Amino acid sequence: MDELRSILIKFVDSGWELISIPSQGYLDGVVSEETLLEAVEQADKECGSCGCELDPLYKRCMVLLEEQKV
């Protein structure tokens, strides 16, 4: 899924360990979808309304991960 991959690359590039490490791990195939989702949910809670470019990406990433489960 290209959209999810591009979002995860932005998370990796952010350098914020809360989301960069699990995002890279997911891209590398060593972190589960559930672990990534937990990290993104936490990032959204901590910083999801600060006004940065990542704010809408947390929500979109969560939607895309949930869609993959179906």
N, C-alpha and C positions, 0 to 999 in steps of 0.2 A: 504494500500500500504506500504509494509515493507521498501522499499528503502526510501520513503519520511519520514516515521517515524524515521528511523535511522539518516537521515540528520537533522531532527528537534531536535532530542535528542542531537546531537552534537552542534547545535545552542544553546540549553538550557544550556548545560554544559559549553559553552564558557563564560557565565557570562556577555556577552555584551548585555546590556539592549535593545538596538535597535532591536536585533533579538531574544534574549532569552525569553523576556516577550511575544511577539506575538506567538512565536513557542510553548511555554508552553500553552498559551491560546488556540491555535488551537488544540493541542493534547487533551486538556481538553474539547473541544467542545464549547468554549465560544468566540472564535475569528473567524471571517469569513475568508474564502479563500482569498477574496479581500484584507483584512487588512494585512494578512500574506504576500501576494504577494508584497504589497506596501513596507512593512518593509524589505523584502529580496532584492527588487530592490534598496532601499536606501542603504542598507548594501553593495551591490555590487558596487554602485557608490562611496561610501566612502572608501571602503577597498577591493574592488574586485581584485586588482592587487598588493597587498602588499607582496605576496609570502607565506602567511600562508596556513595551510591545509584547511581553510574554503573557500578560493577563488573559487575553482572549484565547491564547493557545492552550492554556491549561484546560479550559472548558472544552475546547474542540478535541483535544487529545483524549479527554475522558470519554467523550461521545464516540470517537473512533475506536477506542479500546473496548467499550461496551458493545459496539456493533460487531466486533470480531468474535465476541463470545456467542452470538446467536447462530 
